[in-house]
């Protein structure tokens, strides 16, 4: 190597410390006879150590590699950078006749120079000391042998390093080929990989990102710790909470990894919801050398969930507003309560109610948020819009005010309101009573989708106002007040704020519950929810009454009460703070919903009977098996009696034992089927969710076997209990398992048997205070257009004799009755997973 370079022209690409060390040796006076001609050094950084030394030695330096390759008379170019891709580029770009020396050969060159330098220095010392020529010759032979050993070891090391580079490139190709956006950082937090999928998601190319520490900028628009950075240098818990709030949690799949979900407004137009994970990269000794972070775009899923949640929010808002307006409080209190509910449940930044006075002029009566105070005189800028709302009797919506600058809109834009709705208030006979104006700071918050709900609010408020005006005609005296109180359609109780003892009740309450006024007086309101005074009281109602005592109205739905004759009924309860005889008190209004609950139970029962009907053949087979055994044993017994008249006692005991065992088996099947088919009452008790899952297979196990469907049960033992009912949960899981079976069979009908295993998997586990069950199959899947429809009653894609379309809707209702939620994740052609989440029981 040294002989080859002697007298040759040489240039370096890469001016780092390694370049400096080689230059310092090659320009040493000991190698003057070698006549190394160093023509230039190139490095992106002008102040690189090798470039500085070159300038000191009056050697040409540049920041452009092309300048080096263009040098006249250049024979050798030495690459000493850390860029693994540079050698291949230089080999393609170098002129013909120019010899390329890579960094591995450069390392050998450096070691050879050091050995040669030492050899020359020691040889000179031996000559000066007068060592014999034989000793000098032996030393030179030894030095040359040592140099050959170094060359051999360098060759071995070079092969290993090249294989490492090849492995690194293969890893890069795998990452680049992945559809999941991914980046990798090393232990110095420098990006080493930024794949194609992440380029598309972030809009940042790998060329711009690799080699930098800017991994956070495409997501947050500023420098901060990413999840991968947290793995390399874990901060304290407070810093993590400041960065990710409560969304960051440790992954259950990989030790030392994390996962979270965030909305990134800067990703793609409109922003994206991403679920992302990060895991450590370790060397063979277990030391962390880097971290990899992967993202999944969940925007479409989140939008579906938000649409579903908006639907339920609208229903809850209507229910709360209706309940607030249906109480027997004065009109101001009811409208104020309704306006507060509109503000809280929509939510909105402003809610104002304008009512027509007797002279026909609209005046502001109730206001919350960014509105004028009630009773203030002055012209409302949107008076024209309100008059048009009244004249048409239709809801008017300005979805996005950000670009609207008309005189009637400008004042609201200045207040930060960017979406508004005007709702006509009409009575039963379509009399125009006023307008509700609501506004939100979110553009397009009010849309055509919400028109029906807003219209219902206006109608209900109109009915409440009309009823109130009628009501106030009869409250001029105590007798009239008592008459209205007693004849209010609701069952009304006034109770102590501290002890919840009933102080007064109306006639409807006495008639409905069967108690006299004297019997109710002094009784605890909580006793109405217990069949016997010794029974445990409803802790949820107790906690709610305490909240109502803090001036927070509360509503309970479908609570069981008992009449005096112990007849159970279901009621909705609205409780709010009031005054009674000058003292603080609570007023509770109960509404009989027994018929509604009965109808819901009937619907659930109908769904249950529908399932049993579709499984009749399988259940008949399950019963036929023990009956066949009994028949065979009976025939054998008759033969034994006819054959010898006095059969062997052991034979008789065996036959009798088989008959008894199969009678018990048949009885167990019938008992379970009867228990499942009975109409449940929906009463929640602490329940082990694994038990109804296991009981499902007593009803459907044979049908799964006959369809050659394999079931994987992975049920975590000793799960926390949830508040639910075993029977209804069994119906939920039976619906889901049957749907999975149908989906698998439909896929088999489309694809044919093939060599794929038909599988249903059920996993149960707990996370924090939640109990989770996942029901998965590898069936035909659900088309994206149908995902939001599966909750609708009677929606089905099956034949009429295979299903009614009630199963998922009923299951979702049952789950929500138990404060749970159900989400679905499905890929057409691959399968479907239903994820059920329930809160742990506090009992």
NUDORO-413729 format. One record per residue (C-alpha): x, y, z; residue number from 0. Coordinates in steps of 0.05 Angstrom, whole numbers, padded with zeros to 5 digits. Example, Ala and Ser with C-alpha at 12.3 -4.5 7.8 and 13.67 -1.06 7.14 Angstrom:
X;Y;Z;nr
00246;-00090;00156;0
00273;-00021;00143;1
//
This chain:
X;Y;Z;nr
00000;00000;00000;0
00054;00050;00020;1
00097;00032;-00040;2
00037;00041;-00086;3
00023;00111;-00059;4
00096;00133;-00059;5
00104;00191;-00107;6
00030;00189;-00124;7
-00020;00247;-00122;8
-00073;00238;-00068;9
-00135;00275;-00044;10
-00182;00263;00015;11
-00259;00267;00019;12
-00277;00276;00092;13
-00238;00324;00135;14
-00253;00298;00204;15
-00206;00274;00259;16
-00187;00211;00221;17
-00166;00253;00161;18
-00125;00297;00208;19
-00089;00237;00238;20
-00071;00207;00169;21
-00047;00275;00143;22
-00004;00287;00205;23
00032;00220;00193;24
00038;00225;00117;25
00069;00295;00122;26
00118;00273;00176;27
00191;00286;00155;28
00206;00212;00165;29
00166;00198;00100;30
00199;00252;00058;31
00229;00199;00014;32
00160;00170;00001;33
00141;00235;-00033;34
00065;00232;-00018;35
00034;00288;-00059;36
-00029;00312;-00022;37
-00069;00355;-00071;38
-00132;00370;-00030;39
-00182;00357;00025;40
-00259;00364;00019;41
-00307;00369;00078;42
-00376;00401;00086;43
-00350;00438;00147;44
-00294;00488;00134;45
-00269;00483;00206;46
-00264;00406;00206;47
-00199;00383;00241;48
-00169;00352;00178;49
-00187;00413;00135;50
-00153;00460;00186;51
-00089;00418;00186;52
-00089;00417;00109;53
-00092;00492;00106;54
-00034;00496;00156;55
00005;00450;00109;56
-00015;00496;00050;57
-00058;00441;00020;58
-00120;00460;-00021;59
-00187;00452;00017;60
-00260;00457;-00006;61
-00331;00441;00017;62
-00349;00409;-00050;63
-00332;00337;-00067;64
-00337;00353;-00141;65
-00277;00401;-00134;66
-00234;00343;-00110;67
-00255;00296;-00166;68
-00239;00351;-00217;69
-00166;00362;-00194;70
-00116;00355;-00251;71
-00068;00296;-00245;72
-00104;00264;-00186;73
-00089;00190;-00181;74
-00119;00168;-00114;75
-00180;00193;-00075;76
-00187;00170;-00002;77
-00257;00169;00029;78
-00257;00178;00105;79
-00330;00198;00121;80
-00384;00163;00163;81
-00433;00162;00103;82
-00446;00089;00085;83
-00477;00109;00018;84
-00420;00155;-00004;85
-00371;00101;-00029;86
-00421;00075;-00080;87
-00436;00146;-00105;88
-00361;00162;-00111;89
-00349;00098;-00150;90
-00403;00119;-00200;91
-00381;00192;-00205;92
-00304;00187;-00205;93
-00267;00197;-00271;94
-00236;00138;-00307;95
-00165;00124;-00284;96
-00177;00151;-00214;97
-00166;00098;-00160;98
-00215;00098;-00101;99
-00193;00080;-00030;100
-00250;00069;00019;101
-00249;00083;00094;102
-00232;00011;00111;103
-00169;00011;00067;104
-00154;00080;00095;105
-00153;00050;00164;106
-00102;-00001;00140;107
-00062;00055;00109;108
-00061;00093;00175;109
-00039;00032;00215;110
00014;00016;00162;111
00041;00087;00166;112
00045;00083;00241;113
00082;00016;00239;114
00128;00042;00184;115
00142;00105;00224;116
00160;00064;00286;117
00201;00016;00244;118
00242;00072;00214;119
00252;00106;00281;120
00275;00041;00315;121
00320;00022;00256;122
00354;00090;00261;123
00365;00080;00336;124
00395;00011;00325;125
00444;00039;00273;126
00464;00095;00320;127
00476;00045;00376;128
00520;00003;00329;129
00477;-00059;00329;130
00504;-00115;00284;131
00474;-00119;00214;132
00444;-00187;00229;133
00402;-00158;00287;134
00379;-00101;00243;135
00359;-00150;00188;136
00320;-00193;00237;137
00283;-00131;00264;138
00264;-00110;00194;139
00238;-00180;00178;140
00198;-00179;00243;141
00169;-00110;00227;142
00147;-00134;00157;143
00115;-00196;00188;144
00079;-00152;00238;145
00054;-00108;00181;146
00026;-00169;00145;147
-00011;-00191;00208;148
-00042;-00122;00211;149
-00062;-00126;00138;150
-00094;-00194;00150;151
-00133;-00169;00210;152
-00156;-00108;00172;153
-00181;-00152;00115;154
-00222;-00193;00165;155
-00248;-00130;00200;156
-00266;-00099;00133;157
-00309;-00159;00113;158
-00346;-00156;00180;159
-00359;-00081;00173;160
-00383;-00090;00101;161
-00432;-00143;00124;162
-00456;-00095;00178;163
-00467;-00040;00126;164
-00505;-00090;00082;165
-00549;-00109;00142;166
-00561;-00036;00156;167
-00582;-00024;00084;168
-00629;-00084;00086;169
-00660;-00055;00150;170
-00669;00011;00115;171
-00703;-00023;00056;172
-00750;-00060;00104;173
-00767;00005;00140;174
-00777;00041;00074;175
-00822;-00014;00048;176
-00866;-00012;00111;177
-00935;00021;00104;178
-00930;00045;00176;179
-00897;00114;00183;180
-00832;00101;00222;181
-00768;00136;00243;182
-00706;00113;00281;183
-00658;00154;00324;184
-00591;00133;00352;185
-00567;00142;00423;186
-00547;00214;00407;187
-00620;00229;00387;188
-00599;00237;00314;189
-00648;00211;00261;190
-00619;00151;00223;191
-00681;00128;00186;192
-00743;00165;00161;193
-00785;00119;00117;194
-00827;00133;00055;195
-00893;00126;00092;196
-00871;00179;00142;197
-00849;00224;00085;198
-00920;00221;00058;199
-00952;00233;00126;200
-00905;00288;00150;201
-00889;00322;00084;202
-00815;00319;00104;203
-00765;00280;00062;204
-00713;00233;00090;205
-00659;00276;00058;206
-00682;00335;00100;207
-00690;00296;00165;208
-00636;00241;00169;209
-00575;00266;00207;210
-00614;00319;00245;211
-00648;00322;00313;212
-00712;00353;00285;213
-00757;00292;00295;214
-00809;00331;00334;215
-00818;00389;00286;216
-00865;00356;00234;217
-00913;00336;00289;218
-00911;00393;00340;219
-00880;00448;00298;220
-00826;00459;00350;221
-00768;00424;00385;222
-00791;00378;00442;223
-00782;00307;00465;224
-00814;00253;00422;225
-00832;00186;00451;226
-00768;00157;00423;227
-00728;00211;00458;228
-00763;00193;00524;229
-00739;00121;00517;230
-00667;00143;00508;231
-00667;00195;00564;232
-00728;00184;00609;233
-00749;00249;00643;234
-00787;00254;00709;235
-00862;00239;00712;236
-00880;00313;00715;237
-00845;00327;00650;238
-00878;00267;00616;239
-00947;00291;00640;240
-00931;00361;00613;241
-00913;00331;00545;242
-00968;00279;00536;243
-01018;00289;00593;244
-01051;00223;00611;245
-01048;00194;00540;246
-00978;00164;00547;247
-00976;00094;00577;248
-00929;00035;00578;249
-00941;-00017;00524;250
-00965;-00086;00546;251
-00931;-00118;00486;252
-00857;-00097;00490;253
-00817;-00083;00553;254
-00792;-00012;00558;255
-00838;00014;00503;256
-00892;00066;00504;257
-00956;00083;00466;258
-01003;00143;00462;259
-01054;00177;00418;260
-01052;00250;00397;261
-01082;00298;00346;262
-01029;00332;00303;263
-01059;00394;00268;264
-00998;00404;00224;265
-01001;00335;00191;266
-01034;00337;00122;267
-01092;00386;00109;268
-01139;00387;00169;269
-01092;00349;00216;270
-01091;00275;00234;271
-01105;00232;00295;272
-01046;00184;00305;273
-01035;00126;00351;274
-00960;00118;00360;275
-00912;00071;00395;276
-00838;00074;00410;277
-00791;00018;00430;278
-00718;00014;00449;279
-00664;-00015;00404;280
-00613;-00056;00443;281
-00545;-00086;00427;282
-00529;-00160;00443;283
-00508;-00139;00514;284
-00576;-00108;00527;285
-00552;-00035;00524;286
-00600;00015;00491;287
-00568;00042;00427;288
-00628;00077;00397;289
-00703;00078;00392;290
-00755;00067;00337;291
-00823;00104;00335;292
-00881;00081;00291;293
-00947;00116;00277;294
-01016;00093;00255;295
-01065;00142;00224;296
-01131;00133;00263;297
-01167;00196;00236;298
-01223;00158;00200;299
-01236;00115;00262;300
-01237;00176;00308;301
-01284;00213;00262;302
-01332;00154;00263;303
-01328;00151;00339;304
-01338;00227;00344;305
-01400;00223;00299;306
-01427;00167;00342;307
-01411;00205;00406;308
-01443;00268;00377;309
-01507;00228;00364;310
-01509;00204;00436;311
-01490;00274;00462;312
-01549;00303;00424;313
-01596;00252;00454;314
-01568;00265;00524;315
-01575;00340;00513;316
-01648;00333;00491;317
-01662;00287;00550;318
-01631;00334;00600;319
-01665;00396;00571;320
-01732;00360;00568;321
-01724;00337;00640;322
-01705;00407;00663;323
-01766;00436;00628;324
-01812;00381;00654;325
-01801;00396;00728;326
-01852;00435;00767;327
-01804;00493;00782;328
-01821;00564;00761;329
-01811;00582;00688;330
-01749;00624;00700;331
-01715;00566;00736;332
-01734;00517;00683;333
-01711;00561;00625;334
-01647;00578;00662;335
-01635;00504;00675;336
-01649;00489;00602;337
-01603;00545;00578;338
-01548;00519;00624;339
-01557;00449;00596;340
-01552;00476;00525;341
-01487;00511;00544;342
-01458;00450;00579;343
-01482;00393;00535;344
-01474;00420;00465;345
-01426;00454;00487;346
-01435;00527;00468;347
-01403;00593;00487;348
-01467;00633;00487;349
-01541;00616;00497;350
-01593;00672;00496;351
-01669;00668;00498;352
-01709;00725;00466;353
-01785;00726;00481;354
-01840;00767;00450;355
-01873;00816;00497;356
-01947;00831;00492;357
-01929;00888;00444;358
-01896;00838;00397;359
-01825;00865;00409;360
-01769;00813;00420;361
-01732;00825;00484;362
-01673;00788;00515;363
-01699;00749;00576;364
-01645;00698;00592;365
-01572;00700;00575;366
-01511;00657;00587;367
-01440;00666;00562;368
-01422;00722;00514;369
-01489;00759;00512;370
-01520;00824;00537;371
-01551;00821;00606;372
-01626;00807;00608;373
-01668;00869;00613;374
-01617;00915;00580;375
-01645;00962;00529;376
-01611;00965;00462;377
-01614;00942;00391;378
-01591;00870;00378;379
-01549;00868;00314;380
-01580;00803;00291;381
-01652;00827;00299;382
-01664;00818;00225;383
-01642;00745;00228;384
-01686;00733;00289;385
-01747;00763;00254;386
-01734;00719;00193;387
-01728;00658;00239;388
-01796;00674;00270;389
-01830;00688;00203;390
-01806;00623;00171;391
-01812;00582;00235;392
-01747;00545;00215;393
-01679;00538;00247;394
-01627;00584;00215;395
-01553;00566;00217;396
-01490;00604;00200;397
-01440;00548;00204;398
-01375;00587;00192;399
-01373;00661;00209;400
-01298;00668;00198;401
-01308;00698;00129;402
-01374;00734;00143;403
-01370;00809;00153;404
-01443;00833;00147;405
-01465;00883;00200;406
-01509;00832;00236;407
-01452;00783;00244;408
-01390;00826;00257;409
-01403;00837;00332;410
-01405;00762;00345;411
-01341;00750;00305;412
-01307;00802;00349;413
-01330;00762;00410;414
-01296;00700;00382;415
-01361;00666;00360;416
-01353;00630;00293;417
-01415;00587;00288;418
-01487;00607;00306;419
-01558;00580;00304;420
-01625;00616;00313;421
-01681;00570;00337;422
-01754;00590;00335;423
-01793;00580;00399;424
-01863;00556;00380;425
-01922;00531;00420;426
-01965;00470;00407;427
-02011;00511;00362;428
-01951;00539;00324;429
-01953;00606;00359;430
-01887;00643;00352;431
-01863;00659;00423;432
-01790;00678;00412;433
-01720;00657;00389;434
-01662;00620;00421;435
-01594;00643;00397;436
-01535;00597;00410;437
-01463;00606;00388;438
-01398;00568;00389;439
-01325;00587;00379;440
-01316;00526;00334;441
-01330;00539;00259;442
-01383;00492;00229;443
-01403;00469;00299;444
-01476;00480;00281;445
-01494;00443;00217;446
-01555;00415;00182;447
-01544;00350;00220;448
-01564;00386;00285;449
-01625;00422;00256;450
-01675;00370;00279;451
-01647;00370;00350;452
-01647;00446;00354;453
-01718;00448;00327;454
-01740;00400;00381;455
-01708;00444;00434;456
-01746;00504;00409;457
-01812;00466;00407;458
-01802;00438;00477;459
-01784;00506;00505;460
-01846;00535;00471;461
-01890;00482;00503;462
-01856;00496;00570;463
-01869;00571;00564;464
-01941;00560;00543;465
-01952;00511;00601;466
-01918;00559;00648;467
-01964;00616;00629;468
-02023;00570;00643;469
-01990;00548;00707;470
-01981;00619;00733;471
-02054;00633;00726;472
-02067;00583;00782;473
-02013;00600;00833;474
-02044;00664;00861;475
-02065;00628;00924;476
-02040;00570;00966;477
-02101;00528;00948;478
-02088;00538;00874;479
-02015;00522;00884;480
-02033;00458;00922;481
-02082;00438;00867;482
-02028;00445;00814;483
-01977;00411;00858;484
-02022;00352;00871;485
-02044;00345;00800;486
-01975;00352;00768;487
-01965;00291;00723;488
-01899;00279;00757;489
-01894;00246;00826;490
-01863;00301;00867;491
-01828;00296;00934;492
-01798;00352;00976;493
-01744;00326;01023;494
-01693;00349;01074;495
-01627;00369;01042;496
-01588;00335;01098;497
-01625;00271;01117;498
-01667;00262;01052;499
-01729;00252;01096;500
-01793;00267;01056;501
-01824;00332;01079;502
-01882;00337;01030;503
-01909;00299;00970;504
-01963;00311;00918;505
-02026;00270;00907;506
-01998;00237;00845;507
-01940;00210;00886;508
-01987;00183;00939;509
-02032;00151;00887;510
-01975;00120;00848;511
-01936;00092;00907;512
-01998;00074;00949;513
-01975;00110;01012;514
-02015;00163;01048;515
-01984;00232;01059;516
-01974;00216;01132;517
-01939;00150;01115;518
-01892;00185;01067;519
-01876;00242;01115;520
-01811;00227;01151;521
-01795;00167;01106;522
-01727;00170;01073;523
-01732;00181;00998;524
-01680;00126;00991;525
-01729;00076;01022;526
-01771;00079;00959;527
-01715;00043;00924;528
-01712;-00015;00974;529
-01763;-00070;00980;530
-01749;-00076;01054;531
-01719;-00024;01100;532
-01664;-00074;01117;533
-01642;-00077;01044;534
-01580;-00040;01021;535
-01593;00030;00994;536
-01575;00051;00923;537
-01506;00083;00930;538
-01511;00118;00862;539
-01576;00154;00883;540
-01546;00171;00951;541
-01485;00203;00918;542
-01530;00240;00869;543
-01574;00269;00925;544
-01511;00295;00959;545
-01490;00329;00894;546
-01560;00359;00886;547
-01551;00386;00957;548
-01492;00425;00930;549
-01538;00461;00881;550
-01522;00412;00825;551
-01586;00384;00793;552
-01580;00309;00779;553
-01619;00259;00737;554
-01625;00184;00746;555
-01655;00139;00693;556
-01691;00072;00699;557
-01685;00067;00775;558
-01726;00013;00810;559
-01775;00036;00863;560
-01825;-00004;00903;561
-01897;00013;00917;562
-01927;00001;00985;563
-01953;-00067;00962;564
-01881;-00085;00942;565
-01897;-00080;00868;566
-01833;-00060;00831;567
-01835;-00001;00783;568
-01782;00036;00743;569
-01777;00112;00746;570
-01734;00169;00720;571
-01715;00216;00776;572
-01697;00290;00771;573
-01671;00323;00835;574
-01654;00396;00845;575
-01645;00445;00902;576
-01704;00487;00924;577
-01735;00523;00984;578
-01789;00495;01029;579
-01820;00538;01083;580
-01759;00583;01081;581
-01708;00526;01090;582
-01662;00493;01039;583
-01692;00430;01012;584
-01689;00382;00953;585
-01746;00371;00904;586
-01750;00305;00868;587
-01796;00289;00810;588
-01804;00217;00788;589
-01834;00195;00722;590
-01861;00125;00711;591
-01822;00090;00656;592
-01842;00020;00674;593
-01876;00010;00607;594
-01815;00036;00570;595
-01769;-00011;00609;596
-01818;-00068;00596;597
-01817;-00053;00521;598
-01741;-00051;00522;599
-01740;-00117;00559;600
-01790;-00146;00508;601
-01744;-00123;00451;602
-01684;-00154;00485;603
-01725;-00218;00497;604
-01747;-00218;00424;605
-01674;-00215;00403;606
-01659;-00272;00451;607
-01716;-00315;00423;608
-01692;-00299;00353;609
-01623;-00327;00370;610
-01653;-00389;00401;611
-01695;-00399;00339;612
-01635;-00398;00293;613
-01599;-00447;00339;614
-01657;-00496;00347;615
-01625;-00550;00304;616
-01560;-00548;00344;617
-01596;-00550;00411;618
-01638;-00609;00386;619
-01573;-00646;00368;620
-01545;-00631;00437;621
-01607;-00663;00469;622
-01609;-00721;00421;623
-01541;-00745;00442;624
-01559;-00762;00515;625
-01628;-00787;00492;626
-01595;-00835;00443;627
-01551;-00862;00498;628
-01612;-00871;00543;629
-01648;-00908;00487;630
-01588;-00954;00475;631
-01582;-00969;00549;632
-01657;-00983;00553;633
-01653;-01032;00494;634
-01592;-01066;00525;635
-01629;-01074;00592;636
-01689;-01107;00557;637
-01643;-01155;00520;638
-01608;-01175;00584;639
-01674;-01188;00619;640
-01701;-01229;00560;641
-01636;-01268;00552;642
-01627;-01297;00621;643
-01681;-01266;00665;644
-01630;-01253;00720;645
-01577;-01206;00691;646
-01511;-01194;00725;647
-01514;-01140;00779;648
-01450;-01105;00753;649
-01481;-01100;00684;650
-01545;-01070;00713;651
-01505;-01019;00753;652
-01465;-00998;00691;653
-01528;-00990;00649;654
-01564;-00952;00704;655
-01504;-00907;00714;656
-01501;-00889;00640;657
-01576;-00874;00640;658
-01569;-00829;00702;659
-01509;-00792;00675;660
-01543;-00776;00608;661
-01608;-00756;00642;662
-01567;-00706;00682;663
-01533;-00682;00619;664
-01600;-00671;00583;665
-01629;-00637;00645;666
-01569;-00590;00649;667
-01578;-00570;00575;668
-01652;-00557;00586;669
-01640;-00519;00652;670
-01589;-00474;00620;671
-01633;-00461;00559;672
-01692;-00445;00604;673
-01650;-00398;00646;674
-01624;-00362;00584;675
-01692;-00356;00552;676
-01727;-00327;00614;677
-01740;-00252;00612;678
-01689;-00217;00655;679
-01703;-00157;00697;680
-01640;-00120;00681;681
-01619;-00111;00754;682
-01544;-00098;00760;683
-01504;-00140;00809;684
-01428;-00152;00816;685
-01413;-00201;00759;686
-01352;-00241;00735;687
-01353;-00227;00661;688
-01317;-00293;00645;689
-01377;-00335;00667;690
-01428;-00311;00615;691
-01373;-00318;00562;692
-01363;-00391;00581;693
-01438;-00405;00584;694
-01447;-00382;00512;695
-01414;-00446;00488;696
-01464;-00489;00525;697
-01515;-00464;00475;698
-01474;-00455;00412;699
-01415;-00502;00422;700
-01443;-00557;00378;701
-01459;-00510;00321;702
-01388;-00483;00322;703
-01360;-00554;00319;704
-01407;-00574;00262;705
-01382;-00512;00224;706
-01309;-00532;00239;707
-01296;-00465;00273;708
-01238;-00464;00323;709
-01249;-00423;00386;710
-01190;-00391;00424;711
-01210;-00371;00495;712
-01159;-00329;00532;713
-01196;-00307;00595;714
-01157;-00273;00650;715
-01173;-00308;00716;716
-01195;-00268;00777;717
-01218;-00208;00736;718
-01248;-00150;00775;719
-01324;-00154;00779;720
-01369;-00107;00739;721
-01440;-00083;00753;722
-01483;-00121;00703;723
-01530;-00181;00696;724
-01505;-00249;00676;725
-01564;-00266;00632;726
-01560;-00203;00590;727
-01485;-00207;00583;728
-01492;-00279;00558;729
-01541;-00252;00505;730
-01489;-00199;00484;731
-01433;-00250;00475;732
-01481;-00300;00441;733
-01499;-00246;00391;734
-01426;-00230;00377;735
-01404;-00303;00372;736
-01462;-00320;00326;737
-01447;-00259;00282;738
-01374;-00282;00279;739
-01396;-00352;00259;740
-01441;-00324;00204;741
-01385;-00278;00178;742
-01336;-00337;00175;743
-01386;-00381;00138;744
-01401;-00324;00089;745
-01326;-00317;00075;746
-01321;-00392;00065;747
-01380;-00390;00016;748
-01345;-00336;-00024;749
-01274;-00364;-00022;750
-01285;-00439;-00014;751
-01254;-00481;00042;752
-01181;-00469;00023;753
-01125;-00481;00073;754
-01145;-00427;00123;755
-01168;-00441;00194;756
-01235;-00413;00213;757
-01223;-00380;00281;758
-01261;-00340;00334;759
-01218;-00311;00391;760
-01244;-00282;00457;761
-01196;-00247;00504;762
-01213;-00216;00571;763
-01166;-00173;00614;764
-01166;-00111;00658;765
-01130;-00045;00649;766
-01129;00004;00707;767
-01202;00008;00729;768
-01231;-00021;00664;769
-01250;-00092;00646;770
-01241;-00105;00571;771
-01266;-00162;00527;772
-01244;-00170;00454;773
-01285;-00215;00407;774
-01248;-00227;00341;775
-01259;-00269;00279;776
-01226;-00279;00212;777
-01291;-00275;00173;778
-01314;-00233;00115;779
-01309;-00167;00153;780
-01356;-00106;00151;781
-01353;-00057;00092;782
-01334;00013;00115;783
-01400;00041;00090;784
-01438;-00005;00138;785
-01397;00006;00201;786
-01442;00062;00228;787
-01505;00025;00207;788
-01495;-00038;00248;789
-01523;-00004;00311;790
-01589;00012;00276;791
-01647;-00034;00293;792
-01666;-00084;00238;793
-01605;-00068;00195;794
-01577;-00133;00169;795
-01543;-00161;00107;796
-01565;-00232;00122;797
-01624;-00271;00093;798
-01690;-00263;00131;799
-01684;-00333;00160;800
-01613;-00320;00186;801
-01623;-00256;00227;802
-01668;-00198;00245;803
-01616;-00142;00251;804
-01631;-00132;00325;805
-01569;-00165;00354;806
-01516;-00110;00352;807
-01566;-00054;00369;808
-01592;-00093;00429;809
-01522;-00111;00451;810
-01499;-00038;00447;811
-01560;-00017;00489;812
-01546;-00070;00541;813
-01473;-00051;00545;814
-01489;00023;00554;815
-01540;00006;00608;816
-01480;-00022;00646;817
-01439;00042;00634;818
-01397;00006;00582;819
-01381;00020;00510;820
-01370;-00022;00448;821
-01326;-00004;00389;822
-01315;-00043;00326;823
-01252;-00050;00283;824
-01262;-00087;00217;825
-01224;-00098;00153;826
-01264;-00127;00095;827
-01237;-00195;00076;828
-01194;-00201;00139;829
-01243;-00201;00198;830
-01275;-00161;00253;831
-01259;-00145;00326;832
-01311;-00120;00376;833
-01279;-00087;00438;834
-01324;-00082;00499;835
-01303;-00038;00558;836
-01336;-00037;00627;837
-01318;00001;00690;838
-01298;-00041;00750;839
-01351;-00049;00804;840
-01338;-00006;00865;841
-01377;-00056;00908;842
//
